Amino acid sequence: MIATDQELKITRERVSYLVDLLARLRVSSRPEELALVSSGYRAEVERMQREVLDYLTQPATAKAG
């Protein structure tokens, strides 16, 4: 769970890194293995994106506490 703006920044950087990794895997992996090698990264991106959205849709005053 993201609790501060600094954690938000780090999480967004990690999401960006993993999305770039998925883009590279899409090109370098054989079609029949892509789903297997990318599924874990995709799940992690989706989880972190939910955390980012949860954090960003909370009032700023709730974040400070």
CYANA upper distance limits for C-alpha pairs under 8 A (distance plus 0.5 A):
  1 MET  CA     51 GLU  CA      6.60
  2 ILE  CA      7 GLU  CA      6.24
  2 ILE  CA      8 LEU  CA      6.61
  2 ILE  CA     51 GLU  CA      6.88
  2 ILE  CA     52 VAL  CA      7.61
  2 ILE  CA     55 TYR  CA      6.80
  3 ALA  CA      7 GLU  CA      7.06
  3 ALA  CA      8 LEU  CA      8.22
  3 ALA  CA     55 TYR  CA      7.95
  3 ALA  CA     63 LYS  CA      6.96
  4 THR  CA      8 LEU  CA      6.81
  4 THR  CA     63 LYS  CA      7.08
  4 THR  CA     64 ALA  CA      8.03
  5 ASP  CA      9 LYS  CA      6.73
  6 GLN  CA     10 ILE  CA      6.84
  7 GLU  CA     11 THR  CA      6.54
  8 LEU  CA     12 ARG  CA      6.62
  8 LEU  CA     52 VAL  CA      7.03
  8 LEU  CA     55 TYR  CA      8.31
  9 LYS  CA     13 GLU  CA      6.76
 10 ILE  CA     14 ARG  CA      6.76
 11 THR  CA     15 VAL  CA      6.68
 11 THR  CA     48 MET  CA      7.26
 11 THR  CA     52 VAL  CA      7.93
 12 ARG  CA     16 SER  CA      6.70
 12 ARG  CA     52 VAL  CA      7.98
 13 GLU  CA     17 TYR  CA      6.71
 14 ARG  CA     18 LEU  CA      6.68
 15 VAL  CA     19 VAL  CA      6.59
 15 VAL  CA     45 VAL  CA      6.14
 15 VAL  CA     48 MET  CA      7.36
 15 VAL  CA     49 GLN  CA      7.86
 16 SER  CA     20 ASP  CA      6.70
 17 TYR  CA     21 LEU  CA      6.70
 18 LEU  CA     22 LEU  CA      6.63
 18 LEU  CA     41 TYR  CA      7.08
 18 LEU  CA     45 VAL  CA      7.31
 19 VAL  CA     23 ALA  CA      6.78
 19 VAL  CA     45 VAL  CA      7.87
 20 ASP  CA     24 ARG  CA      6.89
 21 LEU  CA     25 LEU  CA      6.66
 22 LEU  CA     26 ARG  CA      6.54
 22 LEU  CA     38 SER  CA      6.97
 22 LEU  CA     41 TYR  CA      7.74
 22 LEU  CA     42 ARG  CA      8.25
 23 ALA  CA     27 VAL  CA      7.23
 24 ARG  CA     28 SER  CA      6.63
 25 LEU  CA     29 SER  CA      5.92
 25 LEU  CA     34 LEU  CA      7.71
 25 LEU  CA     37 VAL  CA      8.25
 25 LEU  CA     38 SER  CA      7.70
 26 ARG  CA     34 LEU  CA      7.10
 29 SER  CA     33 GLU  CA      6.94
 29 SER  CA     34 LEU  CA      6.11
 30 ARG  CA     34 LEU  CA      6.63
 31 PRO  CA     35 ALA  CA      8.44
 33 GLU  CA     37 VAL  CA      6.81
 34 LEU  CA     38 SER  CA      6.39
 35 ALA  CA     39 SER  CA      6.22
 36 LEU  CA     40 GLY  CA      8.49
 38 SER  CA     42 ARG  CA      6.57
 39 SER  CA     43 ALA  CA      6.68
 40 GLY  CA     44 GLU  CA      6.77
 41 TYR  CA     45 VAL  CA      6.68
 42 ARG  CA     46 GLU  CA      6.67
 43 ALA  CA     47 ARG  CA      6.65
 44 GLU  CA     48 MET  CA      6.65
 45 VAL  CA     49 GLN  CA      6.49
 46 GLU  CA     50 ARG  CA      6.74
 47 ARG  CA     51 GLU  CA      6.97
 48 MET  CA     52 VAL  CA      6.71
 49 GLN  CA     53 LEU  CA      6.67
 50 ARG  CA     54 ASP  CA      6.53
 51 GLU  CA     55 TYR  CA      6.63
 52 VAL  CA     56 LEU  CA      6.60
 53 LEU  CA     57 THR  CA      6.54
 54 ASP  CA     58 GLN  CA      7.18
 55 TYR  CA     63 LYS  CA      8.34
 58 GLN  CA     62 ALA  CA      7.15
 58 GLN  CA     63 LYS  CA      7.67
 59 PRO  CA     63 LYS  CA      7.33
 60 ALA  CA     64 ALA  CA      7.14
 61 THR  CA     65 GLY  CA      7.49
